[in-house]
Amino acid sequence: MIAPTFQDVLKARKIISQYIQATPLYSYPLLDQLLGAEVYVKHENYQPIGSFKIRGGINLISQLTEAEKERGVVTASTGNHGQSIAYAARLFDVRATIVVPEGSNPVKMEAIESQGAEIFYHGQDFDDAREYCEGLAGEDGRRYISSGDEPLLIAGVGTHTLEIIETLPDVQAIIVPVGGGSGASGACLVAKAVNPAIEVIGVQSDAAPAAYLTWKNRTATQSFMRSEAEGLATRAPFMLPQRIMWQYLDDFTLVSDEQLYQAVNLYLEKAKTLAELAGAASLAAAIMLRDRLAGKKVALILSGGNISPKKLSQCL
């Protein structure tokens, strides 16, 4: 599988800009005080589906062949990727089936159904759903869409970093949550093409560290999955994003789920904005790395805000 390039991100931006607007990059004095840095939040929680994933969904579905569009698509997700495919499938009149784990976030499931996609529940976690989904695609010829190993998805989501650098050309560090790795690998492609001095830092939950361990070990490494942050909750890595991160990612850190809960609260208190647990990971990492980031211009990618009322109440 050929990795996307910076030029692919530029092409993706031309496509995506026809359907969604650039998200804001806001600064908050209270976050500056908290971190001792000049902090900017990239509000992907303001997307129509409340997640950065919409960028990749539109880029990929828009470039399917007519035969693929006619057969339809199937994908596995814990929610936000599924929303992105459902949203894009409705735009381009493509039948979409989303396979999700039992007990998935009801906020995300309702949103998927509202876009007209079919939901199929299977398994206890994302990897159970993914394995079943791959078999389902093979049975009826529908286009299987991996939530990580798709060049068009990576190029699409990389446009969030393009917008960051256009708004804040002298940004020094970008912190991005990592589940499958599409967001982090897309950020790397753009940042290193524009200015190799920009530091790109990934963050994952220590209760689901497969992507972190794979990056650290430089070989595919599966792990346990006990995280409450569904956007970070994978047991197995996606290797196309990993190959990009192996080459370009400057650092990768782990945070606890407790720190993610605290970061959701901090976003509410200090920035008056709603983040899901995975979306708050960049702030949790910045707090851990406060000394290292002191005095720098730092962009935090708030990747999503689709938190359920039950989980929000637990945070509070």
C-alpha positions as CSV (number, residue, x, y, z in Angstrom):
1,M,0.0,0.0,0.0
2,I,1.5,3.3,-1.1
3,A,1.6,6.0,1.6
4,P,0.0,9.4,0.7
5,T,2.1,12.5,0.2
6,F,1.8,16.1,1.0
7,Q,0.5,16.6,-2.5
8,D,-2.3,14.2,-1.8
9,V,-3.2,16.3,1.2
10,L,-3.4,19.4,-1.0
11,K,-5.6,17.5,-3.4
12,A,-7.8,16.4,-0.5
13,R,-8.2,20.0,0.7
14,K,-9.6,21.0,-2.7
15,I,-12.2,18.2,-2.5
16,I,-13.1,18.6,1.2
17,S,-13.5,22.4,1.0
18,Q,-16.5,22.0,-1.3
19,Y,-18.4,20.3,1.5
20,I,-17.1,21.6,4.9
21,Q,-15.5,24.7,6.2
22,A,-12.1,25.0,8.0
23,T,-12.4,24.6,11.7
24,P,-11.2,27.4,14.1
25,L,-7.9,27.5,15.9
26,Y,-8.6,29.4,19.1
27,S,-6.3,30.5,22.0
28,Y,-7.4,30.5,25.6
29,P,-5.5,32.5,28.3
30,L,-6.5,30.0,31.0
31,L,-4.9,27.2,29.1
32,D,-1.8,29.3,28.5
33,Q,-1.6,29.8,32.3
34,L,-2.1,26.1,33.0
35,L,0.6,25.0,30.6
36,G,3.0,27.9,30.7
37,A,2.9,28.0,26.9
38,E,1.1,29.8,24.0
39,V,-1.7,27.2,23.5
40,Y,-4.0,27.0,20.5
41,V,-6.9,24.5,20.2
42,K,-7.8,23.1,16.8
43,H,-11.6,22.6,17.2
44,E,-12.4,19.4,15.2
45,N,-15.2,19.0,17.7
46,Y,-16.9,21.8,15.7
47,Q,-17.2,19.6,12.6
48,P,-20.7,18.7,11.4
49,I,-20.2,15.2,12.9
50,G,-18.2,16.5,15.9
51,S,-15.0,14.8,14.7
52,F,-12.0,15.2,12.5
53,K,-12.8,11.9,10.8
54,I,-15.2,13.7,8.4
55,R,-12.3,14.9,6.4
56,G,-11.1,11.4,5.5
57,G,-14.6,10.1,4.8
58,I,-15.4,12.8,2.3
59,N,-12.0,12.5,0.6
60,L,-12.3,8.7,0.2
61,I,-16.0,8.3,-0.7
62,S,-15.7,11.1,-3.3
63,Q,-13.0,9.2,-5.1
64,L,-14.6,5.7,-5.3
65,T,-15.2,4.3,-8.7
66,E,-18.7,4.1,-10.1
67,A,-18.7,0.4,-9.6
68,E,-17.6,0.7,-6.0
69,K,-20.3,3.3,-5.3
70,E,-22.9,1.0,-6.8
71,R,-21.9,-2.0,-4.7
72,G,-21.7,0.1,-1.5
73,V,-19.2,0.2,1.3
74,V,-18.8,-1.5,4.7
75,T,-16.5,-0.5,7.6
76,A,-15.9,-1.1,11.3
77,S,-15.8,1.7,13.8
78,T,-16.4,2.6,17.4
79,G,-18.3,5.7,16.2
80,N,-16.5,8.7,14.7
81,H,-15.0,6.9,11.7
82,G,-18.4,5.3,11.1
83,Q,-20.0,8.7,11.3
84,S,-17.6,10.1,8.7
85,I,-18.4,7.2,6.2
86,A,-22.1,7.6,6.8
87,Y,-22.0,11.3,6.3
88,A,-19.9,11.0,3.1
89,A,-22.0,8.1,1.8
90,R,-25.1,10.2,2.1
91,L,-23.4,13.1,0.2
92,F,-22.5,10.8,-2.7
93,D,-25.5,8.5,-2.6
94,V,-23.6,5.4,-1.6
95,R,-25.1,2.5,0.6
96,A,-23.0,2.2,3.8
97,T,-23.0,-0.4,6.5
98,I,-21.1,0.3,9.8
99,V,-20.1,-2.6,12.0
100,V,-19.7,-1.5,15.6
101,P,-19.0,-3.3,19.0
102,E,-21.9,-4.1,21.3
103,G,-22.5,-1.3,23.8
104,S,-21.1,1.4,21.5
105,N,-21.5,5.1,22.4
106,P,-25.3,5.8,21.8
107,V,-24.6,9.4,20.8
108,K,-22.4,8.2,17.9
109,M,-24.8,5.4,16.9
110,E,-27.8,7.8,16.7
111,A,-25.7,10.1,14.5
112,I,-24.7,7.3,12.2
113,E,-28.3,6.2,11.7
114,S,-29.4,9.8,11.1
115,Q,-27.2,9.8,8.0
116,G,-29.0,6.8,6.6
117,A,-26.3,4.2,7.2
118,E,-27.1,0.7,8.4
119,I,-25.6,-0.3,11.8
120,F,-24.6,-3.9,12.6
121,Y,-23.5,-4.7,16.2
122,H,-20.8,-7.4,16.7
123,G,-18.3,-8.3,19.3
124,Q,-16.9,-6.8,22.5
125,D,-14.5,-4.2,21.0
126,F,-13.4,-2.6,17.8
127,D,-11.1,-5.4,16.7
128,D,-13.9,-7.9,17.0
129,A,-16.1,-5.7,14.8
130,R,-13.3,-5.1,12.4
131,E,-12.6,-8.9,11.9
132,Y,-16.2,-9.6,11.3
133,C,-16.5,-6.6,8.9
134,E,-13.7,-7.8,6.7
135,G,-15.5,-11.2,6.3
136,L,-18.7,-9.4,5.5
137,A,-17.1,-7.4,2.7
138,G,-15.7,-10.5,1.2
139,E,-19.1,-12.2,1.0
140,D,-21.0,-9.6,-1.1
141,G,-18.3,-7.6,-2.8
142,R,-18.8,-4.3,-1.1
143,R,-15.8,-2.0,-0.7
144,Y,-14.2,-2.6,2.7
145,I,-12.9,0.6,4.2
146,S,-10.2,0.2,6.8
147,S,-10.4,2.9,9.5
148,G,-6.6,3.3,9.4
149,D,-4.9,1.6,6.4
150,E,-6.4,3.9,3.7
151,P,-4.2,6.5,2.0
152,L,-7.2,8.7,1.1
153,L,-8.3,8.8,4.7
154,I,-4.9,9.8,5.9
155,A,-4.6,12.5,3.2
156,G,-8.0,13.8,4.1
157,V,-7.5,14.1,7.9
158,G,-4.1,15.6,7.3
159,T,-5.9,18.8,6.1
160,H,-6.5,19.7,9.8
161,T,-2.7,20.3,10.2
162,L,-2.6,22.2,6.9
163,E,-5.1,24.6,8.4
164,I,-3.2,24.9,11.6
165,I,0.0,25.9,9.9
166,E,-1.8,28.3,7.5
167,T,-3.3,30.0,10.6
168,L,-0.3,29.8,12.8
169,P,2.8,29.5,10.6
170,D,5.3,29.7,13.5
171,V,3.7,26.8,15.5
172,Q,6.4,24.8,17.2
173,A,4.6,21.7,18.4
174,I,1.4,19.9,17.4
175,I,-0.1,17.2,19.8
176,V,-2.5,14.8,18.2
177,P,-4.5,11.8,19.7
178,V,-3.7,8.4,18.3
179,G,-6.1,5.5,17.9
180,G,-5.5,3.9,14.5
181,G,-3.1,6.7,13.7
182,S,-4.6,8.4,10.6
183,G,-4.7,11.8,12.3
184,A,-1.1,11.6,13.6
185,S,0.3,10.3,10.3
186,G,-1.6,13.0,8.4
187,A,-0.2,15.6,10.8
188,C,3.3,14.3,10.2
189,L,3.0,14.4,6.4
190,V,2.0,18.0,6.5
191,A,4.1,19.4,9.3
192,K,7.4,17.8,8.1
193,A,6.8,18.9,4.5
194,V,6.2,22.5,5.5
195,N,8.7,22.9,8.3
196,P,10.7,19.9,9.6
197,A,11.4,21.8,12.8
198,I,7.7,21.5,13.9
199,E,7.5,18.8,16.6
200,V,4.6,16.3,16.2
201,I,3.7,14.4,19.3
202,G,1.2,11.5,19.5
203,V,-0.7,10.5,22.5
204,Q,-2.7,7.3,23.4
205,S,-4.3,5.8,26.5
206,D,-2.1,3.5,28.5
207,A,-5.1,1.3,28.8
208,A,-4.9,0.6,25.0
209,P,-1.3,1.0,24.0
210,A,-1.0,-1.1,20.8
211,A,-0.2,1.9,18.5
212,Y,2.3,3.3,21.0
213,L,4.1,-0.1,21.5
214,T,4.2,-0.6,17.7
215,W,5.8,2.8,17.2
216,K,8.2,2.2,20.0
217,N,9.2,-1.4,19.0
218,R,9.2,-0.6,15.2
219,T,7.2,-3.9,14.7
220,A,3.5,-4.7,14.8
221,T,2.6,-5.2,18.4
222,Q,-0.8,-6.2,19.7
223,S,-1.9,-5.3,23.3
224,F,-4.7,-5.3,25.7
225,M,-7.6,-2.9,25.4
226,R,-9.2,-1.6,28.6
227,S,-9.6,2.1,27.8
228,E,-12.9,4.0,28.1
229,A,-11.8,6.3,25.3
230,E,-13.4,4.5,22.3
231,G,-11.5,6.7,19.8
232,L,-8.2,5.4,21.2
233,A,-9.3,1.8,21.9
234,T,-7.6,-0.6,19.6
235,R,-5.9,-4.0,20.3
236,A,-3.9,-4.1,17.0
237,P,-2.1,-1.5,15.0
238,F,-2.7,-0.2,11.5
239,M,0.6,-0.4,9.7
240,L,0.2,2.2,7.0
241,P,-0.1,5.0,9.6
242,Q,2.7,3.4,11.6
243,R,5.1,3.4,8.6
244,I,4.5,7.2,8.3
245,M,4.9,7.7,12.1
246,W,8.1,5.6,12.2
247,Q,9.6,8.1,9.8
248,Y,8.2,11.4,11.0
249,L,6.6,11.3,14.5
250,D,8.9,13.1,17.0
251,D,7.5,11.6,20.1
252,F,4.7,9.4,21.5
253,T,3.4,9.5,25.0
254,L,0.8,7.6,27.1
255,V,-1.8,9.0,29.5
256,S,-4.2,7.3,31.8
257,D,-7.9,7.3,31.4
258,E,-8.1,9.2,34.6
259,Q,-6.0,12.0,33.0
260,L,-8.4,11.9,30.0
261,Y,-11.4,12.4,32.3
262,Q,-9.6,15.4,33.9
263,A,-8.8,16.9,30.5
264,V,-12.5,16.8,29.5
265,N,-13.2,18.8,32.6
266,L,-10.4,21.2,31.9
267,Y,-11.6,21.9,28.4
268,L,-15.1,22.7,29.8
269,E,-13.7,24.9,32.5
270,K,-10.8,26.7,30.7
271,A,-12.0,26.7,27.1
272,K,-15.8,26.4,27.4
273,T,-15.8,23.5,24.9
274,L,-16.9,19.9,24.9
275,A,-14.4,17.1,24.2
276,E,-14.8,13.3,24.3
277,L,-12.1,11.3,26.1
278,A,-10.1,10.7,23.0
279,G,-10.5,14.3,21.9
280,A,-9.1,15.5,25.2
281,A,-6.0,13.4,24.9
282,S,-3.9,16.1,23.4
283,L,-4.5,18.4,26.4
284,A,-3.8,15.5,28.8
285,A,-0.5,15.0,27.1
286,A,0.4,18.7,27.1
287,I,-0.1,18.8,30.9
288,M,2.3,15.8,31.2
289,L,4.8,17.5,29.0
290,R,4.4,21.0,30.5
291,D,8.1,21.6,31.3
292,R,9.1,20.5,27.8
293,L,6.5,22.8,26.1
294,A,7.1,25.8,28.3
295,G,7.2,29.1,26.3
296,K,6.4,27.4,23.0
297,K,3.6,27.9,20.5
298,V,1.6,24.6,20.8
299,A,-1.4,23.4,18.9
300,L,-3.6,20.8,20.5
301,I,-5.9,18.9,18.1
302,L,-9.2,18.4,19.9
303,S,-10.2,15.6,17.6
304,G,-13.8,15.0,18.7
305,G,-16.6,16.0,21.0
306,N,-19.0,13.1,20.8
307,I,-19.2,12.2,24.5
308,S,-22.3,10.4,25.8
309,P,-24.2,12.1,28.7
310,K,-23.4,9.1,30.9
311,K,-19.7,9.4,30.3
312,L,-19.8,13.2,30.6
313,S,-21.5,12.8,34.0
314,Q,-18.7,10.5,35.1
315,C,-16.1,13.1,34.0
316,L,-17.9,15.8,36.1
